[in-house]
Amino acid sequence: MQLIREPVYLSIEHESELPIGYGLGSSGSVARTNGFAVGLTLFAAVMMMIVGVFQAIQGVVALGFLLLAEFTLVLWLQGMTIAESVAGRDPVAGSVYIVMLGVFAVIPLLVIRR
């Protein structure tokens, strides 16, 4: 095997109707974007945001129903007022209860629909 000891120079000519760097990407290559692909991606992103908003609304409504059931039925059966219920809670159990209410409200955002 013989090594080349003198420098080698290459000359490359490139012709394009598009300016260098046109489209997506940060390299000097020419990139052509497909309008259908961009539109479909934008449509999918908007649909995912709409579904996320509906899931957030679903979680808030579920949280509202849970609190409504507790404040009406459970406290009525125990013969307590809301103030007595809040004052009678253990500090640790009360904070865990509030965190779990938040988790209950966020669960619809985490569930994957199949």
C-alpha positions, 0 to 999 in steps of 0.5 A: 500500500502506497500513501499519497504524499502530495495534496489532492484537490477536488473541484465540485460544481453544483447547480440549483434553482433554489437558494442555498439553505432554502427550506428546513435544516441548518446545513448548506444543502437544499431542502424542499418542503412538502406542503402536504406533510407540513399541513398534516403535521400542523393538523395533527398538532392542533388536534392533539391540543384540542383533545388535551383541552377536552381531557383537562375539562373532563378532569375538572368536571370529574373533580367537581363531581367528586367534591360535590358528592363528598360535600353533600352525601358523605358529610350529610351522612356523617352529620358534619359541616364543611368547616368541621370536616376541614378542621378535623383532618389530620395534617398529613392525611389532609395534605395527601387528600388534597394531592390525590384530588389533584391527581384525580383531576389530572388522570384524564390527561395521562390516560391513552385512549385506544 
